[in-house]
Each structure stands twice: as structure tokens, then as C-alpha cells.
């Protein structure tokens, strides 16, 4: 019951150095997750909303231990004291964490095989123990063969038997594409768009988003002192600045302030910030808003809101039922196990999730135009009636009803199309039921 009442649990996973902790900090809007290669990055760490800051370590053996809450240079610093920990739980007052508990996991394909195993065991338990995550944000710098293999492991196991519906892929560190050029994010968004149609990913995640995590985090935590330093650079000679930005060493040589600026912004972030200031951005708040907007973070937040936030109750109910199903099957649940299976099979909302996943993975095929309409009707762009029907949010109930009735007639005709195979016809019948629900 506690799991059903709590916020959605979203794990952040990816290869080592993919930028998981930096993206988590950007989503929270604070410097919580350590981004260096310290001992804390080797432990699964939960970040959840709480009335006051608190850090609790759960050791491999023994009772939980409260750790001191220490911040250095604005960032949270956690020391385990050499104790082997199974996980860390960080409570932090945060608007972002009220609706979503974020779980930072150790890097996959780490030099230390034990670090990788911690993530694998957490997301894909091999002992029939239900995983504790409801959904996954998977980070990758580019599409590597191991990324597809790891995402495939989520299917029918781990992460509530994850499907494309509760998995989002993020092309992280997008600002590094093209060596931090001014058009880096344009290139990164084009690559993310191409990845959305990649056969290797299409059935494994619902969306692929390009995000410059460092830029997003810096934008959400930008200080007045940093703005002043950037304004000073913008007032200086352009050629000298561009020459110094040809390499990180050249830019930061002999200046601790510049080295700190480089660590916070990266080459792309400094170039972009200086350019924005020269174009008329005159305050710390205005620059912060521009950096966040250009980082891709808002695109990711919209995807998370539609894909996870609007389906929160459904995803959590699905997680709970699958966990109960595992327990009953392991202990001979008999009639009760059959009832859980009936609920999973007969509930229309779960049927919609299965069909949406099947359409994206290619298990069920429809003509392209019909497939796009079907995905939208199943809630790919939002679960509100207007969003499902492709209408403006401000449309009237009469318009919604008229569009739903027209959609119902179309899908009833498709369901009777003799050219469709059984799977396609069954898919059409699910969509007919969706249209009936919208009318009701």
C-alpha cells in the first residue's frame, strides 16, 4: 500500500560517465548527487521528497545509519566511512521530488564489474524479487550495442516487466557532439530524432530526447558571480576568447576562476552564454532561463510528464499487480493468482499499454498513417481525451464527442477489414473500446 501511495519511482541508468548524476541534479534543480567517481557513485541512491534534509545509509548487514548532511561548495558531500552499503536514501525538500522519486544507479560497463552488477541486480532481479522501480530513464552518449542489449533485458523482467511505455532514452552530454560547436544541440536533436526510428531502439523505449545535462544543471543553479564572470568574457575581445576556447587547458590555464567556470559550463556552455550576453541577455535570471531552455531539459520534462506523470497511477498499479503475481506464482497462489492474471489481461488500460508497446516494437503492424493515429489514440502524446484525438486542449466537450464518434466509426470499419490479419484486427478492436471509453 505504501508503494501505491508514494510518488512514481524512476531509475536513472546508463553506461559509466553517461552523465546520470548530472542529469538527476538538473531534474531536481540542486546539487544533490555526487558527480565525481567517489564511493557514493558505486551505491544505488534514492532521492525522495522530505520535510528536511536527511541522509540514511542502509549497510549490507546491520541497521540503517543516519549520516551527516554536509555541503561543500554548494554540493552535497556524502562519506560512507568505508562501510559496505546496499543503498543510500536522501530526503530533500524539493518540488520536483514530490511527484517523482529519482534513483541514481552505478554505471553499466564500469571498470569494476561489481558496480555494474549492482545496477543489473537492482533493475533486473534474477531471484523473482520484484524490482523497486516503476520506470527507467536510460542515458547513452551514442547508440552502443550494449545499450540495446541492456534495454532488452528490461523486457518481461525487472522494472515492472518494462516495455517501451515506461522507458525513456536520453542522448546525454549532447553539447559534446561536434566538439562543443555552437550548433551542437541542433546536431544532437537530429541524431535523437533518427534514433527514434532505429529498429534497435523503437521497441525498447517510447522516446529519445537530446539533453545537455551539464548545461541544464548549471542553468538551474546559476549564480550571480558566474554571470558576472561570463559578462566580463563577453566584454573582452572576441578573437582572443575563441582562440582560448580551442582547448580546455588553454582556456583555464593559470586561472582558478576560469577552471571552475569550465567545470560548470563546459566549452559549449561558455560559448553559448557569452553569445547570449552579447545578444542582450542582461541578468543572471534571464541567462539561467535561456540555458535551461536550450539544454533540452524542458523537452525531457514534457516527455516525463506525459509518459510517466499522466500514467502514474496506472504504472504503479501495474507494478503492484506484477509484484503480487510473482509472489503468488512462487508460493502457489492458486485461485488468487488466476484472479491477478485476469485483471492484468482484462483491464482495458493495461490492454492499451500492451498494444502501444506492440505497435512501437513492430509485433503488431498497421499501415503507417493508421499506426500514427493509433499511437496517439492510445495516449502517446498524452492521455487526456483532447490529446488522444489530436484536438487543442481548449476544445469543447461537443468537439471532443464529435471527434471521438468519428474515430469510433473509422476503427470499427478497420476492425472488419478482411485484408487485416488477426493481430491487426484485434488491435483495431482495442482502439474501438478506447473510442467508446472517450465517448462515455
C-alpha positions in Angstrom: 0.0 0.0 0.0 2.9 2.4 0.8 4.3 1.8 -2.7 0.9 2.7 -4.3 0.6 5.9 -2.3 4.2 7.0 -2.9 5.5 9.0 -5.9 6.4 7.2 -9.1 9.9 5.6 -8.7 12.1 6.3 -11.7 15.5 4.8 -12.0 18.3 6.6 -14.0 20.6 4.1 -15.7 23.3 4.1 -18.3 26.9 3.4 -19.1 29.6 4.8 -16.8 30.2 8.5 -17.4 27.0 8.9 -19.3 26.0 11.9 -17.0 23.4 10.2 -14.8 24.1 12.2 -11.6 24.4 15.5 -13.5 21.0 14.9 -15.2 19.5 14.0 -11.8 20.8 17.2 -10.4 19.3 19.1 -13.3 15.9 17.5 -12.8 15.9 18.3 -9.1 17.4 21.8 -9.6 20.0 21.3 -6.9 23.5 19.8 -6.5 22.5 16.6 -4.7 24.0 13.6 -6.5 27.8 13.5 -6.4 29.2 13.7 -9.9 32.8 12.6 -9.1 34.0 9.0 -9.1 33.6 8.7 -5.3 32.4 5.8 -3.2 28.8 7.1 -3.3 28.6 6.7 -7.1 29.0 3.0 -6.6 25.8 2.6 -4.5 22.2 2.7 -5.6 21.0 6.0 -4.2 17.3 7.1 -3.7 16.4 10.8 -3.8 13.0 11.5 -2.4 11.0 14.4 -1.1 11.2 15.0 2.6 10.3 17.7 5.2 14.0 18.3 5.9 17.4 17.2 4.5 18.4 13.7 5.7 20.8 11.0 4.5 20.4 7.4 5.6 22.8 4.6 4.7 21.5 1.0 4.6 24.5 -1.2 5.2 24.8 -4.7 3.7 24.4 -6.0 7.2 23.0 -4.2 10.2 20.6 -1.4 10.9 20.2 1.8 8.9 22.6 4.6 9.9 21.9 8.3 9.7 24.8 10.2 8.1 25.6 13.9 8.5 24.3 16.3 5.8 27.3 18.1 4.6 27.5 20.5 1.6 30.8 21.6 0.1 30.9 24.4 -2.5 27.1 24.1 -2.6 27.1 20.4 -3.4 26.0 17.5 -1.2 29.0 15.5 0.1 28.4 12.0 1.5 31.0 9.8 3.1 30.3 6.1 3.8 33.3 5.8 6.1 34.4 2.6 4.2 31.2 0.7 5.2 29.7 -1.6 2.5 26.3 -0.1 1.8 23.4 -1.7 0.0 21.8 1.7 -0.7 21.6 5.3 0.3 18.3 7.2 0.9 18.4 11.0 0.6 15.4 13.0 1.8 15.3 16.5 0.4 12.6 19.2 0.3 12.0 19.6 -3.4 9.0 20.4 -5.6 10.5 18.2 -8.3 10.7 15.2 -6.0 7.1 15.5 -4.8 5.8 13.7 -7.9 8.8 11.5 -8.7 11.4 9.7 -6.6 14.7 9.5 -8.6 17.0 6.5 -8.2 20.6 7.0 -9.2 22.4 3.8 -10.2 26.1 2.9 -10.7 27.3 2.9 -14.3 26.9 -0.1 -16.5 30.1 -1.4 -18.2 32.1 0.1 -15.4 35.7 -0.9 -14.9 34.5 -2.5 -11.7 32.3 -5.4 -12.5 30.7 -5.2 -9.1 29.5 -1.7 -9.8 27.7 -2.8 -12.9 26.3 -5.8 -11.1 24.6 -3.6 -8.5 22.7 -1.8 -11.3 21.8 -5.0 -13.1 20.6 -6.7 -9.9 18.5 -3.6 -9.0 16.8 -3.3 -12.4 16.6 -6.9 -13.4 16.5 -9.1 -10.3 17.3 -12.8 -11.1 15.6 -14.2 -8.0 11.9 -13.4 -8.8 12.1 -10.5 -6.3 10.0 -7.6 -7.6 12.1 -4.6 -8.6 11.5 -1.4 -6.8 11.5 0.9 -9.8 8.3 1.7 -11.8 10.1 3.3 -14.8 13.5 4.0 -16.3 15.4 6.9 -17.8 18.2 5.3 -19.8 21.2 7.6 -20.7 23.6 7.0 -23.6 26.2 9.2 -25.3 25.5 7.3 -28.6 23.8 4.1 -29.6 26.1 1.3 -28.5 25.4 -2.4 -28.9 25.4 -2.9 -25.1 22.7 -0.2 -24.7 20.3 -2.2 -26.8 21.3 -5.4 -25.0 20.7 -3.8 -21.6 17.4 -2.3 -22.6 16.3 -5.7 -24.0 17.0 -7.2 -20.5 14.2 -4.9 -19.1 11.6 -6.7 -21.2 9.5 -9.2 -19.3 11.7 -8.9 -16.3 12.9 -6.2 -14.0 11.4 -2.7 -13.9 7.9 -4.0 -13.7 8.4 -6.0 -16.8 9.4 -2.9 -18.6 8.1 -2.1 -22.0 8.7 0.8 -24.4 5.9 2.6 -22.4 7.9 3.0 -19.2 11.3 3.6 -20.6 12.8 6.9 -22.0 16.2 7.1 -23.7 18.2 10.2 -23.3 21.1 11.2 -25.6 23.1 12.7 -22.8 26.0 15.1 -22.9 24.5 16.3 -26.1 26.6 19.5 -26.0 29.7 17.5 -26.6 28.6 16.4 -30.1 30.7 18.1 -32.7 33.3 19.2 -30.1 31.0 21.7 -28.4 30.3 23.7 -31.6 27.6 26.4 -31.5 25.3 24.1 -33.4 25.9 21.1 -31.1 22.3 20.9 -29.8 20.9 21.1 -33.3 23.0 18.1 -34.4 22.1 16.2 -31.2 18.4 16.7 -31.7 18.7 15.5 -35.3 20.5 12.3 -34.0 17.8 11.8 -31.3 15.1 12.1 -34.0 16.9 9.4 -36.1 17.3 7.1 -33.1 13.5 7.2 -32.5 13.1 5.2 -35.7 16.1 2.9 -35.2 14.9 -0.7 -35.1 17.3 -1.4 -32.2 15.5 1.1 -30.0 12.0 1.5 -31.4 10.5 -1.3 -29.4 12.6 -0.7 -26.3 11.7 2.9 -25.4 8.9 5.3 -26.2 11.0 8.3 -26.9 14.6 9.5 -27.4 15.5 13.0 -26.2 18.7 15.0 -26.5 19.8 16.8 -23.3 22.9 18.7 -22.4 22.8 17.7 -18.7 25.7 19.9 -17.6 24.1 23.0 -19.2 20.7 22.2 -17.7 22.1 21.7 -14.2 24.2 24.9 -14.4 21.2 26.8 -15.7 19.1 25.7 -12.8 21.8 26.6 -10.2 23.5 29.6 -11.9 25.0 32.2 -9.5 25.3 35.9 -9.9 29.1 35.6 -9.5 29.2 33.2 -12.5 27.1 35.6 -14.6 29.5 38.4 -13.8 32.5 36.3 -14.9 30.7 35.5 -18.2 29.7 39.1 -18.7 33.4 40.0 -18.4 34.3 37.5 -21.0 31.6 38.8 -23.3 33.0 42.4 -23.0 36.5 41.2 -24.0 38.0 40.7 -27.4 36.1 38.0 -29.4 39.1 36.6 -31.2 41.1 36.1 -28.0 38.2 34.3 -26.4 37.6 32.0 -29.3 41.3 31.2 -29.5 41.3 30.3 -25.8 38.3 28.0 -26.2 40.1 25.8 -28.8 41.1 23.7 -25.8 40.1 23.4 -22.2 43.7 23.7 -21.0 44.3 26.9 -22.9 41.1 28.5 -21.6 41.7 27.6 -17.9 45.5 28.0 -17.9 46.6 29.9 -14.8 43.1 30.9 -13.7 41.2 29.0 -11.0 38.1 31.1 -11.8 38.2 30.0 -15.4 38.8 26.4 -14.4 35.7 26.5 -12.2 33.7 28.1 -15.0 34.8 25.4 -17.4 33.8 22.7 -14.9 30.4 24.2 -14.5 29.6 25.1 -18.1 31.8 23.1 -20.4 33.2 24.7 -23.7 29.7 24.7 -25.3 28.1 26.3 -22.3 30.7 29.1 -22.1 30.3 29.8 -25.9 26.6 29.9 -25.7 26.4 32.0 -22.5 28.8 34.6 -23.9 26.9 34.7 -27.2 23.6 35.2 -25.3 25.0 38.0 -23.2 26.3 39.8 -26.3 22.9 39.4 -27.9 21.2 41.3 -25.0 20.7 38.9 -22.1 21.4 41.2 -19.2 20.6 39.4 -15.9 21.5 36.2 -14.1 17.8 35.1 -14.1 17.4 35.7 -17.9 20.6 33.8 -18.7 19.6 30.9 -16.5 16.2 30.6 -18.2 17.9 30.6 -21.7 20.4 27.9 -20.7 17.7 25.6 -19.4 15.5 26.2 -22.5 18.4 25.4 -24.8 19.7 22.4 -22.9 16.8 20.1 -23.9 15.8 19.7 -20.2 12.3 21.1 -20.8 11.8 18.6 -23.7 12.7 15.8 -21.3 10.4 17.1 -18.6 7.5 17.3 -21.0 8.1 13.7 -22.1 8.3 12.5 -18.4 5.1 14.4 -17.6 3.2 12.8 -20.4 4.8 9.4 -20.4 5.2 8.9 -16.6 3.3 11.6 -14.8 0.0 11.2 -16.6 0.2 7.4 -16.2 1.5 7.5 -12.6 -1.4 5.6 -11.1 -1.6 3.1 -13.9 2.1 2.4 -13.9 2.1 1.9 -10.1 -0.9 -0.3 -10.2 0.8 -2.4 -12.9 4.0 -2.6 -10.8 2.0 -3.7 -7.8 0.0 -6.4 -9.7 3.1 -7.8 -11.3 4.9 -7.9 -8.0 1.8 -9.7 -6.4 1.8 -12.1 -9.4 5.4 -13.0 -8.8 4.8 -13.7 -5.1 1.7 -15.8 -5.8 3.3 -17.8 -8.5 6.3 -18.5 -6.3 4.1 -19.7 -3.5 1.3 -21.5 -5.3 -1.3 -18.7 -5.2 -3.9 -20.9 -6.9 -7.2 -19.1 -7.4 -5.8 -15.7 -6.3 -3.0 -15.9 -8.9 -5.6 -16.6 -11.5 -7.6 -13.5 -10.4 -4.5 -11.3 -10.7 -3.8 -12.7 -14.2 -7.4 -12.0 -15.2 -7.1 -8.3 -14.0 -3.9 -7.9 -16.0 -5.4 -9.4 -19.1 -8.9 -7.9 -19.0 -8.3 -4.3 -17.8 -8.6 -2.1 -20.8 -6.0 0.4 -19.6 -3.4 -2.4 -19.5 -4.5 -3.6 -22.9 -3.8 -0.1 -24.2 -0.3 -0.2 -22.8 0.4 -3.6 -24.3 -0.9 -2.5 -27.7 1.1 0.7 -27.7 4.2 -1.3 -26.9 3.4 -3.9 -29.6 2.9 -1.2 -32.2 6.2 0.5 -31.4 8.1 -2.8 -31.3 6.6 -4.0 -34.6 4.9 -7.0 -33.1 1.6 -5.6 -34.4 1.7 -3.8 -37.7 -0.7 -1.3 -39.2 -0.3 1.0 -42.3 1.9 3.9 -41.3 -0.9 6.5 -41.2 -3.1 4.3 -39.1 -0.2 3.3 -36.8 0.4 7.0 -36.0 -3.3 7.7 -35.3 -3.4 4.5 -33.2 -0.4 5.5 -31.1 -1.9 9.0 -30.5 -5.3 7.5 -29.6 -3.5 5.2 -27.1 -2.0 8.1 -25.3 1.5 8.5 -26.8 1.1 12.3 -26.7 -1.0 12.5 -23.6 -3.9 10.6 -22.0 -6.4 13.5 -21.9 -9.3 13.0 -24.4 -8.3 16.0 -26.5 -4.7 14.9 -26.7 -5.7 11.4 -27.7 -8.0 12.7 -30.5 -5.4 15.3 -31.8 -7.5 18.3 -30.6 -6.5 21.5 -29.0 -6.6 21.4 -25.1 -9.1 24.3 -25.2 -11.7 22.4 -27.4 -15.2 22.0 -26.2 -16.9 18.8 -25.0 -19.0 18.8 -28.1 -15.9 18.8 -30.3 -14.4 16.0 -28.3 -17.5 13.9 -28.6 -17.8 14.6 -32.4 -14.2 13.6 -32.9 -14.5 10.5 -30.7 -17.6 9.3 -32.6 -15.9 9.8 -36.0 -12.8 7.9 -34.7 -15.0 5.1 -33.4 -16.7 4.7 -36.8 -13.3 4.6 -38.5 -11.8 1.9 -36.2 -15.0 -0.2 -36.3 -14.6 -0.2 -40.1 -10.9 -1.1 -39.8 -11.7 -3.9 -37.4 -13.9 -5.5 -40.1 -11.3 -5.1 -42.9 -10.8 -8.5 -44.4 -7.2 -7.5 -45.5 -6.1 -7.2 -41.9 -4.6 -10.2 -40.1 -5.9 -11.4 -36.7 -3.4 -9.3 -34.7 -4.2 -6.2 -36.6 -7.9 -6.7 -36.3 -7.6 -7.4 -32.5 -5.6 -4.1 -32.3 -8.4 -2.3 -34.0 -10.9 -3.7 -31.5 -8.9 -2.4 -28.6 -9.0 1.0 -30.3 -12.7 0.7 -30.7 -13.0 0.1 -27.0 -10.8 3.2 -26.4 -13.1 5.4 -28.5 -16.1 4.0 -26.7 -14.5 5.0 -23.4 -13.8 8.5 -24.7 -17.5 8.8 -25.6 -18.6 7.7 -22.2 
